[in-house]
Amino acid sequence: MEKKVKLDTLCIGGTNYKTTLTAKFINRKQWEPYNPKLIKAYIPGNILKIFVKEGQKVKQGTKLLLLEAMKMKNLVEAPVSGIVKTIHVKEGVMVPKNELLIEIE
């Protein structure tokens, strides 16, 4: 059984409620808004080919890399125009889902 952590009050719509929350809930991964300049792996897979270099200007739709997952090749394209700031992966590396691949500024 999980330990419960006491929380004094929770305000919803201007009404205060006394409640308890589990440690699992309090320590959960916090939600992050989508940032199109941070290209993350949407599926676990292997990086087959990287088509860009750091410092390179890219337009929306430019090929960034090729991600192989479940024997299918997935082309990852730039969602926005900008300059490739950092490439966080190398060819031949396995990446988990949501791994940061490339940053665009």
C-alpha positions as CSV (number, residue, x, y, z in Angstrom):
1,M,0.0,0.0,0.0
2,E,1.3,3.4,-0.9
3,K,2.0,6.1,1.7
4,K,-0.4,9.0,1.5
5,V,1.0,12.4,1.7
6,K,-1.2,15.0,3.4
7,L,-2.0,18.2,1.4
8,D,-3.6,21.0,3.3
9,T,-5.9,22.4,0.7
10,L,-6.6,22.1,-3.0
11,C,-8.3,25.0,-4.7
12,I,-10.6,24.2,-7.7
13,G,-12.7,26.9,-9.2
14,G,-12.4,29.1,-6.1
15,T,-13.5,26.3,-3.7
16,N,-11.0,24.9,-1.2
17,Y,-11.0,21.1,-0.6
18,K,-9.0,19.2,2.0
19,T,-7.5,16.1,0.4
20,T,-4.6,13.6,0.4
21,L,-2.5,12.6,-2.5
22,T,-0.3,9.6,-3.0
23,A,3.5,9.9,-3.3
24,K,3.2,8.3,-6.8
25,F,1.0,11.2,-7.9
26,I,3.2,13.9,-6.4
27,N,6.4,12.4,-7.9
28,R,4.8,11.8,-11.4
29,K,6.5,13.2,-14.5
30,Q,5.2,16.7,-15.0
31,W,3.4,17.5,-18.3
32,E,5.5,19.6,-20.7
33,P,3.9,21.7,-23.5
34,Y,4.9,20.7,-27.1
35,N,8.0,22.6,-28.3
36,P,8.5,22.2,-32.1
37,K,12.1,23.2,-31.8
38,L,12.9,20.1,-29.8
39,I,12.7,17.1,-32.1
40,K,12.1,13.9,-30.0
41,A,11.7,10.3,-31.0
42,Y,8.0,9.5,-31.3
43,I,8.8,5.7,-31.4
44,P,11.8,3.7,-30.1
45,G,14.2,2.8,-32.8
46,N,17.6,2.9,-34.4
47,I,19.1,6.1,-36.0
48,L,20.1,5.0,-39.5
49,K,21.2,8.3,-41.1
50,I,21.6,11.9,-40.1
51,F,21.1,14.3,-43.0
52,V,22.1,17.6,-41.3
53,K,25.0,19.1,-39.3
54,E,25.1,21.4,-36.3
55,G,24.9,25.1,-37.4
56,Q,23.1,24.2,-40.7
57,K,20.1,26.3,-41.7
58,V,17.0,24.2,-42.3
59,K,13.6,25.0,-43.7
60,Q,10.3,23.4,-42.5
61,G,10.1,20.0,-44.1
62,T,13.9,19.5,-44.5
63,K,15.0,15.9,-43.9
64,L,16.7,15.7,-40.5
65,L,17.3,12.0,-39.9
66,L,16.1,8.4,-40.7
67,L,14.7,6.4,-37.8
68,E,14.2,2.7,-38.2
69,A,11.6,1.2,-36.0
70,M,10.1,-2.3,-36.3
71,K,11.8,-2.8,-39.7
72,M,10.2,0.4,-41.0
73,K,12.2,3.5,-42.0
74,N,10.7,6.7,-40.7
75,L,11.9,10.0,-42.1
76,V,12.0,12.8,-39.5
77,E,11.6,16.2,-41.0
78,A,12.0,19.7,-39.5
79,P,8.7,20.9,-38.1
80,V,9.9,24.5,-38.2
81,S,12.6,26.6,-40.0
82,G,15.7,27.6,-38.2
83,I,19.3,26.6,-37.4
84,V,20.3,23.1,-36.1
85,K,21.7,24.0,-32.7
86,T,22.6,20.5,-31.3
87,I,22.4,16.9,-32.6
88,H,22.1,14.7,-29.5
89,V,22.4,11.3,-31.3
90,K,24.8,9.5,-33.6
91,E,24.1,7.1,-36.5
92,G,23.7,3.5,-35.4
93,V,22.4,4.4,-31.9
94,M,19.2,2.9,-30.4
95,V,16.9,5.5,-28.9
96,P,13.9,5.1,-26.6
97,K,10.6,6.9,-27.2
98,N,10.7,10.7,-26.3
99,E,14.5,10.8,-26.5
100,L,15.7,14.3,-27.6
101,L,17.3,13.9,-31.0
102,I,17.9,17.4,-32.4
103,E,17.4,21.0,-31.2
104,I,16.6,23.8,-33.6
105,E,16.9,27.5,-32.7
